[in-house]
Amino acid sequence: MGKTVYYSTFECDMVQNPGQDYSLPEDYTWLREGPAAERKYRSYFLLYRLMANFYCRFVERIHVRNTEVFKSISKGSGAFVYGNHTLTVGDAFSPALANRRRRLWIVCSPANFGLPLIGKCLDWMGALPMGHGREAMGALNDAVTRRCKEGGIITLYPEAHLWPYCSFIRPFHDAAFHYPVALDAPVFSATTVFTRRRLGSKPRITIYYDGPFLPDRQLPYRERRQRLADQVRAAMLERSRLSECNWIEYTKIQA
């Protein structure tokens, strides 16, 4: 076990980056059209994959398991992946290990766009930032819908806040599941698990994928959304039992 971190609520931010207070410009565009934009997307996406492969394999040495579940996705169809938010850089790169041929997109905080250098490239690499206000959220919804219908895999972290090396699953709201319900798209869970290494103090990182979980068309919209959230949470809780070490111990402050 490493250090102990104290928290009062699950809404606490455990990581502060240089762009924490960054706000998207008013003219930010979630969808860029045209041949030139598509060429730029492809070029940066290739760079993203190269960076992801190097970082995950040689820096964090992340392992992925049960990726064959993605073979159930129909050709040309999109899907959604929901994971626990526990890796500072790994959560941005690890989706590339599980899906090598499909275009990948990640719904993320706009704070990431305030990072030096790489922040200016994130939207071309597949980042879809959350905006503030009805108009911005509408634009994000349009972008997610478009990318899913193009056959992309969209990753979300419903716990919202990054808690590095957190070995338990935190509560999350079913609101994040309105995308697959609206698009009738399959859902998968991604659970990051921490186990002991033979050498070194940092834990071994393994990501387990489960699914697909499909929206139940016989249920009303709200219940469909809640059922998906419950299924994903149940899968994540089951996988999280494989964690056997707390490199960072999270302890709640007693009122």
C-alpha positions as CSV (number, residue, x, y, z in Angstrom):
1,M,0.0,0.0,0.0
2,G,1.2,3.5,-0.8
3,K,-0.3,6.7,0.5
4,T,-3.7,7.4,2.1
5,V,-6.0,10.0,0.5
6,Y,-9.0,11.4,2.4
7,Y,-12.3,12.4,0.8
8,S,-15.6,13.9,2.0
9,T,-17.8,13.0,-1.0
10,F,-17.4,11.2,-4.3
11,E,-17.5,14.5,-6.1
12,C,-14.0,15.4,-4.9
13,D,-11.3,16.1,-7.5
14,M,-8.2,14.1,-6.7
15,V,-6.1,15.3,-9.6
16,Q,-5.5,19.0,-10.6
17,N,-3.9,19.6,-14.0
18,P,-2.6,22.9,-15.4
19,G,-5.8,23.4,-17.4
20,Q,-8.3,22.6,-14.6
21,D,-10.2,25.9,-15.2
22,Y,-10.0,25.8,-19.0
23,S,-13.3,26.6,-20.8
24,L,-14.1,25.8,-24.4
25,P,-14.2,28.8,-26.7
26,E,-17.6,30.0,-27.7
27,D,-17.0,29.0,-31.4
28,Y,-15.7,25.5,-30.6
29,T,-16.8,22.9,-33.2
30,W,-17.4,19.3,-32.2
31,L,-17.8,18.1,-35.8
32,R,-15.5,19.2,-38.5
33,E,-16.5,18.4,-42.0
34,G,-14.9,18.0,-45.4
35,P,-12.0,16.0,-46.9
36,A,-9.3,18.2,-45.3
37,A,-10.8,17.7,-41.8
38,E,-11.1,13.9,-42.4
39,R,-7.5,13.6,-43.5
40,K,-6.4,15.5,-40.4
41,Y,-8.6,13.2,-38.2
42,R,-7.0,10.1,-39.8
43,S,-3.4,11.5,-39.3
44,Y,-3.9,12.4,-35.7
45,F,-5.8,9.2,-35.0
46,L,-2.8,7.2,-36.3
47,L,-0.5,9.3,-34.0
48,Y,-2.9,8.6,-31.1
49,R,-2.7,4.9,-31.7
50,L,1.1,4.9,-31.8
51,M,1.3,7.0,-28.6
52,A,-1.3,4.7,-26.9
53,N,0.4,1.5,-27.9
54,F,3.8,2.8,-26.6
55,Y,2.5,4.2,-23.3
56,C,0.2,1.3,-22.4
57,R,2.7,-1.4,-23.2
58,F,6.0,0.1,-22.1
59,V,5.2,2.7,-19.5
60,E,2.2,1.5,-17.6
61,R,2.3,-2.1,-19.0
62,I,-1.5,-2.3,-19.1
63,H,-3.0,-5.7,-19.9
64,V,-6.5,-6.1,-21.5
65,R,-8.7,-9.2,-21.1
66,N,-11.9,-10.5,-22.8
67,T,-11.7,-8.1,-25.8
68,E,-13.4,-10.8,-27.9
69,V,-16.7,-9.4,-26.6
70,F,-16.4,-6.6,-29.2
71,K,-16.8,-9.1,-32.0
72,S,-20.5,-9.1,-31.3
73,I,-20.8,-5.5,-32.8
74,S,-22.3,-5.6,-36.2
75,K,-20.1,-4.2,-39.0
76,G,-20.7,-0.5,-39.5
77,S,-22.5,-0.2,-36.1
78,G,-21.2,1.8,-33.2
79,A,-21.1,1.0,-29.4
80,F,-20.4,2.5,-26.0
81,V,-17.9,1.6,-23.4
82,Y,-18.2,2.7,-19.7
83,G,-15.2,2.4,-17.4
84,N,-14.0,3.2,-13.9
85,H,-11.9,6.4,-13.9
86,T,-8.6,5.4,-12.3
87,L,-5.7,6.1,-14.6
88,T,-4.4,9.6,-15.2
89,V,-3.1,8.9,-18.8
90,G,-4.1,5.3,-19.2
91,D,-7.8,6.1,-19.4
92,A,-7.1,8.2,-22.5
93,F,-5.0,5.6,-24.2
94,S,-6.2,2.1,-23.1
95,P,-9.3,2.0,-25.4
96,A,-6.8,1.7,-28.3
97,L,-5.6,-1.7,-26.9
98,A,-9.1,-3.2,-27.0
99,N,-10.3,-2.0,-30.4
100,R,-7.5,-1.9,-33.0
101,R,-9.6,-1.4,-36.2
102,R,-12.5,0.9,-35.2
103,R,-12.4,4.6,-34.8
104,L,-12.3,5.6,-31.1
105,W,-13.9,8.6,-29.3
106,I,-13.7,9.6,-25.7
107,V,-16.2,11.9,-23.9
108,C,-14.1,13.9,-21.5
109,S,-13.8,17.0,-19.4
110,P,-12.8,20.3,-21.2
111,A,-10.0,20.6,-18.6
112,N,-7.9,18.2,-20.6
113,F,-7.9,20.8,-23.5
114,G,-6.0,23.2,-21.2
115,L,-3.0,20.8,-21.0
116,P,0.2,22.2,-22.6
117,L,0.9,21.1,-26.2
118,I,-1.2,18.0,-26.4
119,G,-4.4,19.8,-25.3
120,K,-4.5,21.5,-28.7
121,C,-4.5,18.2,-30.5
122,L,-7.1,16.3,-28.4
123,D,-10.1,17.0,-30.5
124,W,-8.4,15.6,-33.6
125,M,-7.3,12.5,-31.7
126,G,-10.9,11.6,-30.8
127,A,-11.7,13.6,-27.6
128,L,-15.3,14.9,-27.3
129,P,-15.4,17.5,-24.6
130,M,-18.4,18.2,-22.4
131,G,-19.6,21.7,-22.7
132,H,-21.7,23.9,-20.5
133,G,-25.2,25.0,-21.4
134,R,-28.0,23.6,-23.5
135,E,-26.4,24.6,-26.8
136,A,-23.0,23.0,-26.0
137,M,-24.6,19.8,-24.7
138,G,-26.8,19.6,-27.9
139,A,-23.7,19.9,-30.0
140,L,-22.0,17.2,-28.0
141,N,-25.0,14.9,-28.4
142,D,-25.0,15.5,-32.2
143,A,-21.3,14.6,-32.3
144,V,-21.7,11.4,-30.3
145,T,-24.7,10.4,-32.4
146,R,-22.8,11.0,-35.6
147,R,-19.7,9.1,-34.5
148,C,-21.7,6.1,-33.2
149,K,-23.6,5.9,-36.5
150,E,-20.3,5.9,-38.4
151,G,-19.4,2.8,-36.5
152,G,-17.2,4.3,-33.8
153,I,-16.6,3.2,-30.2
154,I,-17.4,5.9,-27.7
155,T,-15.9,5.6,-24.2
156,L,-17.3,7.4,-21.2
157,Y,-16.2,7.4,-17.5
158,P,-19.5,7.8,-15.6
159,E,-17.7,8.2,-12.2
160,A,-16.8,11.6,-13.6
161,H,-13.9,12.3,-11.3
162,L,-10.4,10.8,-11.7
163,W,-9.3,8.9,-8.6
164,P,-5.9,7.3,-9.4
165,Y,-5.6,3.6,-8.6
166,C,-9.0,3.5,-6.8
167,S,-9.7,-0.2,-6.4
168,F,-13.5,0.1,-5.7
169,I,-16.3,1.2,-8.0
170,R,-17.8,4.6,-7.1
171,P,-21.5,5.5,-7.5
172,F,-22.5,6.9,-10.9
173,H,-25.7,8.3,-12.4
174,D,-27.7,6.7,-15.1
175,A,-27.8,10.0,-17.1
176,A,-24.6,9.0,-18.9
177,F,-26.5,6.1,-20.4
178,H,-28.9,8.2,-22.4
179,Y,-26.7,7.8,-25.5
180,P,-27.0,4.1,-26.1
181,V,-30.7,4.2,-25.2
182,A,-31.4,6.9,-27.7
183,L,-29.3,5.1,-30.4
184,D,-30.3,1.6,-29.4
185,A,-26.6,0.7,-29.3
186,P,-24.8,-2.0,-27.5
187,V,-22.9,-1.2,-24.2
188,F,-19.8,-2.7,-22.7
189,S,-18.1,-2.3,-19.4
190,A,-14.4,-1.8,-18.8
191,T,-13.1,-2.5,-15.3
192,T,-9.6,-1.6,-14.3
193,V,-8.2,-4.0,-11.7
194,F,-5.1,-3.7,-9.6
195,T,-3.1,-6.7,-8.5
196,R,0.4,-7.2,-7.0
197,R,3.5,-7.4,-9.2
198,R,6.4,-9.8,-8.4
199,L,8.8,-6.9,-8.8
200,G,8.2,-3.2,-8.0
201,S,5.8,-1.4,-5.7
202,K,3.2,-0.2,-8.3
203,P,0.4,-2.6,-9.0
204,R,-0.2,-4.6,-12.2
205,I,-2.9,-3.0,-14.2
206,T,-5.5,-5.2,-16.0
207,I,-8.6,-4.0,-17.8
208,Y,-11.5,-6.5,-18.2
209,Y,-14.2,-6.0,-20.8
210,D,-17.7,-7.4,-20.4
211,G,-20.9,-7.2,-22.5
212,P,-22.7,-6.5,-24.6
213,F,-25.6,-5.1,-22.6
214,L,-28.5,-4.1,-24.9
215,P,-31.2,-1.6,-24.2
216,D,-34.5,-3.3,-23.3
217,R,-36.9,-1.9,-25.8
218,Q,-39.9,-3.2,-23.8
219,L,-39.1,-0.9,-20.9
220,P,-39.9,2.9,-20.8
221,Y,-37.0,5.2,-21.6
222,R,-36.0,6.1,-18.1
223,E,-36.2,2.5,-16.9
224,R,-34.2,1.3,-20.0
225,R,-31.5,3.8,-19.0
226,Q,-31.4,2.7,-15.4
227,R,-31.3,-1.0,-16.3
228,L,-28.2,-0.4,-18.5
229,A,-26.5,1.5,-15.7
230,D,-27.3,-1.3,-13.3
231,Q,-26.0,-4.0,-15.6
232,V,-22.7,-2.1,-16.2
233,R,-22.3,-1.4,-12.5
234,A,-22.9,-5.1,-11.6
235,A,-20.3,-6.2,-14.1
236,M,-17.8,-3.7,-12.8
237,L,-18.4,-4.6,-9.2
238,E,-17.9,-8.3,-10.0
239,R,-14.6,-7.6,-11.8
240,S,-13.4,-5.2,-9.1
241,R,-13.3,-8.1,-6.7
242,L,-10.2,-9.2,-8.5
243,S,-8.3,-6.2,-7.2
244,E,-6.0,-7.3,-4.4
245,C,-4.0,-4.2,-3.5
246,N,-4.6,-0.6,-2.7
247,W,-1.6,1.3,-3.9
248,I,-3.6,4.5,-2.8
249,E,-5.9,4.0,0.1
250,Y,-9.1,6.2,-0.1
251,T,-10.6,6.9,3.3
252,K,-13.8,8.8,3.9
253,I,-13.6,11.6,6.4
254,Q,-16.1,10.9,9.1
255,A,-18.5,13.9,9.8
